[in-house]
Amino acid sequence: MATPIQDPYQYLPITDHDGIRLIVLQPSPDKAAPVQCSISHTTLRQARDDIYEHYTALSYVWGDSNDTTSISVDGYHPLQVTKNLECALRYLRDEKRVSHVWADGVCINQRDDDEKAKQVQQMGRVYEVAHHTVIFLGECDPAEEAVLTGLLSCYKKGILYPEANEGIRVLKQILARPWFYRIWILQELVVSHDPRLQIGNLRFPWWTLSRLKALFPPNDAQNKDSDDIGPTVCFSHATKGVLGEVSTCLQGGFDVVSQMNNIKWIFERSRVKSRCGIEESLTEMPVGREAETPIEEHGINNLLSILEARRGFQASDPRDRIFAHLGLVDDIYFTVDYRTTYTQLFLKFAQQHILDTKSYEIFAHVEDVELQQRMKGLPSWVPDWTYRDENPRRQLLRYPLFEQERFVRIRGKLIPNMQRLWRFFDHEIRDFQDNTISSKAYHLASISKLSQVLDTTTYQGSSDYDQCYASISNQLGVTFEDIFHKLHRTTGDAEHTIQFLAQELDASGASILDGRRLAILEEQQPSKVSSLPRGRRMAVVPAFSKIGDLVCFLENLTVPLVFRHTKTEHQREQGKGLAVNLIGPCLIGDFMKVSNVKRVMEALRLSEENTEFITIY
């Protein structure tokens, strides 16, 4: 007898403004049995107020969207889903009881762009209302499950795990799973009240994961098979830029988890403060919830920090790099619209950040690659959030100024010296037009010589830096003495420069020099600014700087930037001063002093010589 043809499941529209669908998942004691379910409609308000039946939100990795299978809805309607989702539903269902589950691959009609945009806009609330969130990392083999069971048992008993190398190997495999490096999962984790990890049949609280690192004694951490459990991220500059390298290092994987915990803790603190109407709450990090990387807590800077933290992680749609994090911030208003191209979206975010913060801090996040290799259609000053940069000290614009005093007085106010540069001055944005930024600029110098790209890990742990200095001096075409004495004698900053370079070369872990070059700057014309040090200078510049690039200050910007001449038809038509592309920020010893930066700001305000109007394309 022929099998009757089954009609595919047809979605009914969601009519309520906060309406959602839920999967009514039928029980089965057999993990391999086909998934049987029905789909019900409800609202977030009803789900929140229901004291009898609650739903569980599912966080998982889609996988290959072309690798699909079907589940059965209402007993006879097949619905195509990814194999990863089908597997998650099989493991999530109870053996005896019906359960209610929210999973985007089923509960959102993926063929309806309008519905998808509306549902994506409220996904943060979906995970927030859910009483539990299960993070499904996939299946695991019996041997892996046995080791993980042992790790969890030792954690509960408060004892060390006896087979350190085997435990580290399994944790590496877990932390290398794709879920940790997907864009959408951060919002799903952060807003969830009770997130739980599930690997195969094992399910345990999310916070337990970061604590498993403490199960290994320090002496075992020094073994050759487990030397990446220590406090230092174990990848050098030579391996940066490849996301997979993070997951091959156990500490690198735990750093990703710690970063997520930090963002979650800040979100929870903000939520408590908002709901309780108090100014401060939870001033200290709860035990086990690390905060190793500071994240801005307010406004659009919060979103910028999150974008940087998850930069380059995997997303099938580049627009989701912004859309997936909107639920984590309250005071930025972006409409989820999949008709907007990702270049338009990245540009809109950059413009919004500049206008909201009255600063050019967004420039610090522009990727350091050749102009020709940057994303087509993006202006040179707009970051490409699909690009992954592994240098955690990339943001030169946030580097503190040198100052002997504990506090500095700016515009009559005493400001702690170590605050970020953006606290020192008010910023005025001159002009947005045709995707460009126009501003007054002070032309300080041009690049005349460049070293090779630096990797300080080559010299770390060595007490003899003569080889390093000799190599750099040969590349720059100046002698060792010129670099540290004659070159900076006129600027009066030789001592600071020597201390700075020595500190960065000797620092453990990543250095601000890594992935950058040292450059010799030549003034094209003597500076007319009163009391401003003159002469040749050494600078830390982006890796893809070239000889002849310009080094300029923008109006009210406290860190110099590297620009490159460009010619466009628009520029000739408008005649709006010098046309340039942004290469990136740089660091110059004597301009890490507040006094010198203030002199440049004054020169720009008075339109003294060396100032001109530029347009950044």
N, C-alpha and C positions, 0 to 999 in steps of 0.2 A: 504494500500500500504506500503510495507516494506521500512524502511529508508535505503538509500544507504550507503554502507560502505565507510567511509572517510579515505583516506590515511594520516598517520601522516606527519607532516611537515618535510621536508628534508633540512638540512642546505646546502647552497652553500659555498665553501671554501672562505676564505678571502685571497686575492692575494697581496694586497698592504702592504708594510712594516708597515705603520701606519694606516692600514685599520680597520674600525669598522663597526658594524651593528647598525642600529637604528630601534626602534619600531615606526611605523606610526600609531598612536593611533586614532581610529575613535571616534567621539564625541557621547555623549548620555546624555540626561537630567535625565535618570533613573539610580540611583546608583546601583540598583540590576540587571540591564541588563547585559547579557554576554559580555565579552570583545571581540571586533572585531578589528583586526589590520592587517597590512602587515609589512614586514621586508625589509628594504632597506640597501644597502651598500654605504659607503662613506669613507672618510679619515679624520683624525684629522686636517690635513692642510686645506682641503676644508671646514670643519665645522667651523674652526677658522676664515677663511676669508669670509665666507658667511654673508652678511649684511641683508639678507631678512628672512631667516629661520634659527632658532637656536634650539638646542635641550636642554632638561632638563634632568639632571642626577638624578637618583632615588637612595636614600640610605634607606635601609630597613633591616629587620631581616628575614633571610630565613625561620626560623621555622623548623618544622619536615620535612626532605627531603622525607619522605615516605608518608606524608600527602599532596597529590597533587590533582589538578584539571586541567582542560584544558581551554585554550583560543583558539580562532579561528583565523587562519592566512589565509589571502586571501579569506576569506569567507567560506572555506570548509576544510582546513587542521588543525586538532587539534594539539596543542602543550602542552605537560604536563609541568606545573609549580607548585611551591608550592602555597598553599592557601594564604599565606601571600603576595606573589607577585601579585597574581590575585586580591586580595583585594586592594592593593596599586594602581594598574592600574585602577581599577574601580573608586576610589576616585580622582585620579590624572587627569583623562581625563576631557576635557572641555565639556560644554553642547552643544556647537554649532560648535566649530572649531577643525580641525585636529591638533594634536600636535605630536611632535617628542620627543621620550623619549629613554634614554639609561638605561637599567637595566641588570645587569650581568646574571640573571637567564634566560633571553631570548637572549640577544645579544652575549653571549659567548656559543659556543657549548660545553656543559658540558661533553659530551661523548668523546671529542677529547682532550686528555691530552697535545698534542703538541700545539694545538691552545690555550688551556687554559693557558699554561705557557707563551706564547707570549702575550696574551691579559692581563694577570695579571701583566706582566712587565710594561705595559703602562697604567694601570688603573689610576695611579695618573694624567697622562695627560688627560685622559678622563674626570675626574671631574674638572680639571683645565680649559679645553677648554669650558666646558658647561657654558652657560650664567647664569643658575640657577641650584641649587641642592635642591631637595625637600627631606627632612628627614621625612619619613612616620612612625609614631609611632603606628599606628593602629586605629581601630574604637574607639568611645567613646559613652557612653549612654547620653541621653538628659540632665540628671541632671548634669553630669560631664561637658558637653559642656556648660551649662548655667553658671556654676561657672567659668570656664575658660574664657568665654566671658566677665564676670564681672571683672575678674582679668586684662584682657587686656584693658578693658575700663578704669579702675582705673589707670593703668599705663600710658595710653595716657593723662589722665587728671591730672596726678601728685598728686593723692590723695590716702589715705590709703584704703585698702579693709575693708569694715565694718564687714564682717563675717570671722574673722581671723581663727578660728578653722576649719571652712569648707574649706576655701581657702588652709590652710596648708594640710588638708587631701587630697585634690585633687592634689596638687603639689607633695605630697608624692607618690601618685599613678602614676603620670606622670614620675617622676624621677626613679621609680622602674621598668619602662618598659624595656624589654630586650635590646632594641637598645643601651642604654647607656653602656652596659657591653659586647658588642660584639667587637671582635678584628678589623674587617675590617673597621668599621665605622669611626675610628679616621682619617685615611688617607682621606676618603671620605669627612669628614668635613673640615679638615685642608687645603686641596688644593683648596676647592671650593671658588669661588669669592662671591657668593651670596647664602649662605645656608639658608633654610627656614624650619621651623618645621611645620608638618601637623598632626593634631590629628582629625580624623573624617573629618568634613567639614571645620574645622578651620585651617588657615594657617597664620603664622606670622614669622618675622625675627628671626633667631637663637639667636642673641644677646639679644633679649627681655627676654629670659628665665631666665638668671642669674640675671636680674634686678627685677624680680617679688618678690624676697625675701625681697625687701625694702618696700613692700606694707603692712607690718604688724608692728604695734607699739611695742616698747620694752616691755611694760607692758603685752601685750598679749603673748609675747614670753616666759613669765615666767609661764604661765598657765600650769597646769599638762598635758593638752592634746596637748600642743604645745611647750614643753620645749626643743625640739631639733632644734629650729630655731636659737639658739644662736651661738656664735663664736667658740664653742668647739665641736669637733666630739664626739658623744655621745655613742660610744661603747667602752667597756673596753677590757682588754686583754683576759678576759674569753670568749668573743664572737668573737675574731679575728680568721681569717682563713676561715670564711664562708662568701663568697661574698654577699650573700643575706642580711647580717646584715648591709651592707653599705646602701642599698636601703630602709631599714626600718627607717632610720634616715634622716630627711629632710636635715640637714646640711651635712651629709655624701654624699647625692645625689648631693647637690650643690658643694661640694668639688670635685667630679668627673667632673662636668661641668667646674669648674674653672680650673682644671688641663688641660682639653681639650682646653679651651680658651688660656691658657698660651702657650701650644705647637703651637696652630694656630698662635698666635701673633708672636712668635719667627720665625716660618716659613715665615710669611708674611714679617717680617723685613729683613730676609735673602734674600728673593726673590727681594725686592726692592733694597737692597744694590747690589745684583748681577747684576740686569738689568740696574741700573743707574751708576754702576761703582764707587760707593762712599764707603768710609770706615765706616761711621756711619750714621744711619738713624733711625728715630722713636725712639729716645733714651728714651722716656717715654711711658708707657703703656697708650693707649687710654682709655678714661673714659668707665667704664663698662666691660673692658677686663682685668680680674684679673690675677695676676701673683703670686700666693701664694706659689708655689713650684718651685724653681729654676731648670731650665733644661740646661744642657750643650748645647752650640750653635754650636760647630764645630766638624766635623769629626765623627768618629765612636762612640765617647762619646755621641753624640746627639741620635744615635740609641739606645745605652745602656740605656740612661735615659728614652726614650720612652718605651722600653721593660719593664723597672722596673715600670713605671707609669701604664701600662696596663697589668701587670703581672697577670696571672691566670684568665683573663677575658675569655669569652666564645668563643670557636672556634671549629668547627667541625673537622678541620685538624690541628694538633699541628704545622705543618710547617708554617701555615699562621701567627703564632705569630711573625715570622720574615718577611716572604714575604709580609705581609699586610702593613708593615711600610717602605719598601724600597723606596717608592715614596717620602718620607719625607726627605731623605738625598741625597746629590749630590756626595759626595766624598767617597762612599763605594760601591764596585762593587760585588754584589752577583747575580748570575744567578738564576732565578726562575726555579727550576727543581724539579718536583714532583716525580721523580724517586729516589731522595735522601731521605733517612729515616730522621725522625725528630731528632733522636739521632746524626746522622752524621751532620745535619745542626746546632744543638746546639753546638756541638764540634767545627765545623768549625768557627762559630761566636766567640767563646771564644778564639780560637787560633788567629784569625784575630785581635781581640781587644788587646790581649797581644802584638802582634807584632807591631801593628800600634801605640799604646800608650807607648810601652816599659815600661809597668807597670803591676802589678798583681791586678789592681782594680776590675777586674771581680770576684775575690775571695769574695769580699764583698757581692755579690749577690747570693752566694750559699745558698740554703735553709737549715734552721736549723731543720733538722729532723734526725731520726735514719738512719745510713748508709744503713741498710737493707731495709728501706722504700723509699730510693731515687730511681729515675728512673733507671731501668735496662739498662745496656749498656753505661751509662754515667760515665766518670771518676769523682772522688769525687770533683775535682776542677772546674767542668763545671756546671753552673746554669741550673736548670730545669725550663723553662719559663712557664710551665703549672701550677706551684705551686704558690698559692696566699699567700702573707705575708702582714698582715695589719699594721705592725709596721713601721711608717714613718721614724723612726730613726734607722733603721736596719743597715745601712752602717757604721759600726765602723771604717772602713778604711778611712772614710772621716772626722773623728772627729779631731778638731784642737788641736795642741800641746799647753801645758801650757808654757807661756813665759811672763815675766814681760815687756819686751821691746815691743814697738809698731811694730818695725821691727826686723827681725833676719837677720844675715849675713851668707849666705851659698855660699861657693866657690867664695867669693869676691863680691857677689851680695846682696843688701838689698832687702828683700822680706817681704811684709806685713804678720804679724803673723797669721791672720785669713784665709789666703789662704789654700786651701786643701793640704793635706799631699803630694800629688803627685807632687807638685811644688818644693819640697825641694831637691829631689835627682834625678839624672839620673838613669834609670833602664836598666839593661842588662838581656836579656833572654838567659839562658844558652843552653837549649836543649829541643826540642820536639822529642819524639820517641815513637812509638807505643802508642799514646794517653796519654803519661806521660809528666811531666815536671821535669827536673832535675836542682838542684841549690845547691849552698853552703848555709848552714844554721848555725845559732848560737843557741845552745841549752841553753836556759836560765834557765828553771826549769820544774818541773812536777807538775800536780795537785794532792794535797794530801787530800783536803777536799772540799766539795761542799754544798752550801745552796740549798733550794728549789727554784723552778722557781718563779721569783718575779713578782708582779703585784702592781705597785705603786699607782693605783687608790684606793687601800684599805686604804692608809694613807693620801691621798690628803684631804686638808681642816681640818686636825687635827693638833693642836699645840703640841701634845704629841707624840713624836717619840720613847719614851723609849720602848714601846711595840714592835715596829718594830725592834729596835736595839737588844733588848733582844731575840726576835725570831731568828734573823739572827745569833747572837752569839751562841745560843743553837744549831742551825743547824750546824754551823762550828766547834763546840766543843772548842771554845775559849771564854774568858770573854770579856765583853764590853771594859774594859781597854786595853786588848790585841789588839783588833781590831783597836782602834784609837790612841794608844800610843806605847806600846811595839812592836807590830807587825811591825810598820813602823819606829821605832826609828832608825834602822840601815840604812834604805833607805833615811831618812831625808825628807820624803814626807807626814808625818802625816797630816799636815795642808791642803795640796792640796786634799788629800783623803777625809778628813772630809767635806771640802767645797763642793767637787764634789758630794758625796753621799747625803748630805743635800739638795743641789740644785736639784738633780734629784728626790728625794723623794717628794719635795715640788712643783715641776713643775706642771703647769696645762697641761692637755692633755697627750700625749704619752711621755714616758720617755725612755732614752736609756737603762734603767735597765729592762724594761718590757719584759717578755718572755725570760730573761736570768737568770743566776745564779751568785752568788758571790763565789769565790774560794780562797782557800789558796794554794799558790805555794811554793814548797820546792825545793831549789837548790840541785841537786844530787851530785855536786862537787863544791868546791869553785871557783868563777869566777877568772880568771887570767887577766881579762881586767883591766888595770890601771885606778884607780879612779872610777870604776863603783860600785855603792852602792850594798852591799851584804845583805843577810838575807831573811827571809820569807816575802812574799808579798801577798797582796790581789788583785784579778783581777776580772773583769767582763768577763764572758766566755759564750759561746753558751749554750743553754738549754740542749742539748744532749751531752755535755761533760761528761767524766767519770773520776773517780780517776785513775791516772796513765797516762793520756794523756800528751803529750809533749807540751811545750810552746816554740816556736822557732821564731827567726827572719830569714827571707830569705835575701839573698844578695841584698842590696840596697832597702829593704822594710822597711818602717818606722813604721809599726804597727806589733806587734807579732801575730802569728797564733797558733791555737791549732791543733795538729796532733795526729794521732793514728797509732801505729805500725800495719803493715799488712805484710803478707808473701805470695809471689806469685812464681809460677814456673819461670816466666820471671825474677824475681829479682835474684833468685838463679843462673840462667844461666848467667845473665849479670854481677852480682856482683857489682852493681852500688851504693854502700853505703846503707844507711838506707831506707827501703821502708815504706811509710806512706800513709794514707788517710787524706784529709783535712776535719776538723770538722768545722772550721770557725775562724774569727778574734776575738781577745780579747782586753781588755783595762786594762793597768796597770799604776797606778798613776805616778810612777817615770819615766816611759817611755812615758809620755806625755810631757816630756822636750826634747827640741832639743839637749841639750848637751849630755844627756845619749844615745840618739839614735845615735848621731854622733860617740860615743865611740864604740858602737856595729858595726857600719858600718866600722870603722877603723879596728876592730878586724877581721871582715870577709875579708877585703881586704888583711890583713897581714897573714891570716890563723892561727891565734893564737889558743890556747887551747879553748875548748868548741865549736869549729867549726867542721862541718862534711858535707859530701856530701849526700844529700837526693834525693829520687825520689818519686814524688807524683803521685799516681795512682787514 
